[in-house]
Amino acid sequence: MIDVFRHQMIVERHLRAMGVAHFDLALLDIKTGNLTVSDYPILEQIKESMQWLWEENQDGKHIMVRPHGVHGMTLLDRLTYEQVNTMTLNGLEPAVVVQVDDGFYQAWLKHDRKLEVQESEIMGRKLSELAGVSAESTQWDKFGYLAGFKLHRGGDYSDFQIQLIEDGGKVFSRAEEMATQLSQS
């Protein structure tokens, strides 16, 4: 039996730091490659589903999340610890950071406003360039891993417990500057 309360607290901290009211939750079955997406309009619904989510995760499904619809977040993927630190020092402080594997992180950056899809794609490319990661991971509708659950690696590799590293939830310092640059281009 899992410590449901502990996992609820981790999930709640992760989602509150994202600062959106409405989420899409995805279960990726690593055995079949099937992705099931559900719309969760409020955090309470996710909290009420914790036992079920944990069971699905134990059954080999990755638990992933993204803001629903048009939003003001950018996900950067496959970051190293050094890249996360460099981002922070350069005014790109993540609202949320999760460690998804030994040495790799995902970071959600919170903008000062919602970005339409095209704006989000352009901003994602610029942020990925500044962070030194592939722009392929910054599509506006990309899912990130939800902290507190396992990343199933399969084969000879042991599973990895996704860790919540940062949950400050703040808009990054250069958000307004970058939004101004975006509007001028």
C-alpha positions as CSV (number, residue, x, y, z in Angstrom):
1,M,0.0,0.0,0.0
2,I,1.3,3.4,-0.9
3,D,1.4,6.4,1.4
4,V,-1.4,8.2,-0.5
5,F,-1.2,11.3,1.6
6,R,2.5,11.7,0.9
7,H,1.9,11.3,-2.8
8,Q,-1.0,13.6,-2.8
9,M,1.1,16.3,-1.2
10,I,3.9,15.9,-3.9
11,V,1.3,16.0,-6.7
12,E,-0.5,18.9,-5.2
13,R,2.8,20.9,-4.8
14,H,3.7,20.1,-8.4
15,L,0.4,21.2,-9.8
16,R,-0.1,24.2,-7.6
17,A,3.3,25.5,-8.7
18,M,2.2,25.3,-12.3
19,G,-0.5,27.8,-11.4
20,V,-3.2,26.6,-13.8
21,A,-6.7,25.6,-12.8
22,H,-7.4,23.0,-15.6
23,F,-5.1,20.1,-16.5
24,D,-4.8,17.3,-19.0
25,L,-3.6,14.1,-17.5
26,A,-2.1,11.4,-19.7
27,L,-1.3,7.7,-19.1
28,L,1.2,6.3,-21.4
29,D,1.3,2.5,-21.5
30,I,4.9,1.7,-22.2
31,K,4.0,-1.9,-23.2
32,T,1.6,-0.8,-26.0
33,G,2.5,2.8,-26.7
34,N,-1.1,3.8,-26.1
35,L,-1.6,7.3,-24.8
36,T,-4.9,8.0,-22.9
37,V,-5.6,11.6,-22.2
38,S,-8.2,12.8,-19.6
39,D,-9.4,16.3,-18.9
40,Y,-9.2,17.2,-15.2
41,P,-10.8,20.6,-14.6
42,I,-9.7,20.9,-11.0
43,L,-6.9,19.7,-8.8
44,E,-9.3,18.0,-6.4
45,Q,-10.3,15.5,-9.1
46,I,-6.6,14.5,-9.5
47,K,-6.2,14.2,-5.8
48,E,-9.3,12.0,-5.6
49,S,-7.8,9.8,-8.3
50,M,-4.5,9.2,-6.6
51,Q,-5.0,5.5,-5.7
52,W,-6.1,4.7,-9.2
53,L,-3.2,6.7,-10.7
54,W,-0.8,4.8,-8.5
55,E,-2.2,1.5,-9.5
56,E,-2.0,2.4,-13.2
57,N,1.6,3.6,-12.7
58,Q,2.5,0.3,-10.9
59,D,1.0,-1.5,-14.0
60,G,3.5,0.1,-16.3
61,K,1.9,3.4,-17.3
62,H,3.7,6.7,-17.1
63,I,1.7,9.5,-15.5
64,M,2.0,12.8,-17.3
65,V,0.5,16.3,-17.1
66,R,0.1,19.5,-19.0
67,P,-2.0,22.6,-18.7
68,H,-5.3,22.3,-20.6
69,G,-5.9,24.5,-23.6
70,V,-4.2,27.8,-24.2
71,H,-1.8,28.5,-21.3
72,G,1.2,30.4,-20.1
73,M,3.7,27.6,-19.5
74,T,6.7,26.3,-21.5
75,L,8.1,22.8,-20.8
76,L,11.8,22.2,-21.4
77,D,12.9,18.6,-21.5
78,R,16.2,16.6,-21.2
79,L,17.9,19.3,-19.2
80,T,21.0,18.6,-17.1
81,Y,21.5,19.9,-13.6
82,E,24.0,22.4,-15.0
83,Q,21.5,23.7,-17.6
84,V,18.8,24.2,-14.9
85,N,21.3,26.2,-12.8
86,T,22.4,28.2,-15.8
87,M,18.8,29.0,-16.7
88,T,18.2,30.2,-13.2
89,L,21.2,32.4,-13.2
90,N,20.1,33.9,-16.5
91,G,16.6,34.9,-15.4
92,L,14.8,31.8,-16.6
93,E,13.9,30.5,-13.2
94,P,11.6,27.4,-13.6
95,A,8.3,27.4,-11.8
96,V,8.6,23.6,-11.5
97,V,11.5,21.2,-11.9
98,V,11.3,17.4,-11.8
99,Q,14.1,14.9,-12.1
100,V,13.0,12.3,-14.5
101,D,16.0,10.1,-14.7
102,D,19.6,10.0,-13.4
103,G,21.0,13.3,-14.5
104,F,18.0,14.6,-16.5
105,Y,15.3,17.1,-15.6
106,Q,12.2,18.7,-17.0
107,A,11.4,22.3,-16.2
108,W,8.2,24.2,-16.6
109,L,8.7,28.0,-17.1
110,K,5.7,30.2,-16.2
111,H,5.1,33.3,-18.4
112,D,3.5,36.5,-17.3
113,R,0.4,35.8,-19.5
114,K,-1.2,33.1,-21.6
115,L,0.4,32.5,-25.0
116,E,-1.6,31.6,-28.1
117,V,-0.4,28.4,-29.8
118,Q,1.9,30.1,-32.3
119,E,3.3,32.5,-29.7
120,S,4.0,29.5,-27.4
121,E,5.8,27.6,-30.2
122,I,8.0,30.6,-31.0
123,M,8.7,31.3,-27.3
124,G,9.5,27.6,-26.7
125,R,12.1,27.6,-29.5
126,K,13.7,30.8,-28.1
127,L,13.8,29.4,-24.5
128,S,15.2,26.0,-25.7
129,E,17.9,27.9,-27.5
130,L,18.8,29.9,-24.4
131,A,18.8,26.7,-22.3
132,G,20.8,24.7,-24.8
133,V,18.3,22.0,-25.4
134,S,16.4,20.6,-28.4
135,A,13.4,22.7,-29.5
136,E,11.5,19.5,-30.3
137,S,10.6,19.2,-26.6
138,T,8.8,22.6,-26.4
139,Q,5.6,22.1,-28.3
140,W,2.8,23.9,-26.5
141,D,0.9,20.7,-26.0
142,K,3.7,18.5,-24.7
143,F,3.2,16.5,-21.6
144,G,5.7,16.5,-18.7
145,Y,6.0,13.7,-16.1
146,L,4.1,14.1,-12.8
147,A,6.3,14.0,-9.7
148,G,5.8,11.2,-7.3
149,F,5.3,8.4,-9.8
150,K,7.7,6.0,-11.4
151,L,9.3,6.3,-14.8
152,H,9.4,2.8,-16.2
153,R,12.6,2.2,-18.1
154,G,12.2,-1.5,-18.9
155,G,14.8,-4.0,-19.9
156,D,17.7,-4.3,-17.5
157,Y,17.1,-0.8,-16.1
158,S,15.3,-0.3,-12.8
159,D,12.4,2.1,-12.6
160,F,13.1,5.7,-11.5
161,Q,10.9,7.6,-9.0
162,I,10.3,11.1,-10.5
163,Q,11.4,13.7,-8.0
164,L,10.0,17.1,-7.4
165,I,13.1,19.4,-7.2
166,E,11.6,22.9,-7.5
167,D,8.0,24.1,-6.9
168,G,8.4,27.8,-6.4
169,G,5.7,28.5,-9.0
170,K,6.9,32.0,-9.9
171,V,6.9,33.7,-13.3
172,F,10.5,33.8,-14.6
173,S,12.3,37.1,-14.3
174,R,12.8,37.7,-18.0
175,A,9.2,36.8,-18.9
176,E,8.1,40.4,-19.7
177,E,11.3,41.2,-21.6
178,M,10.8,38.0,-23.7
179,A,7.1,38.7,-24.3
180,T,8.1,42.2,-25.6
181,Q,10.7,40.7,-27.9
182,L,8.0,38.2,-29.2
183,S,5.5,41.0,-29.9
184,Q,8.1,43.0,-31.8
185,S,9.1,40.2,-34.1
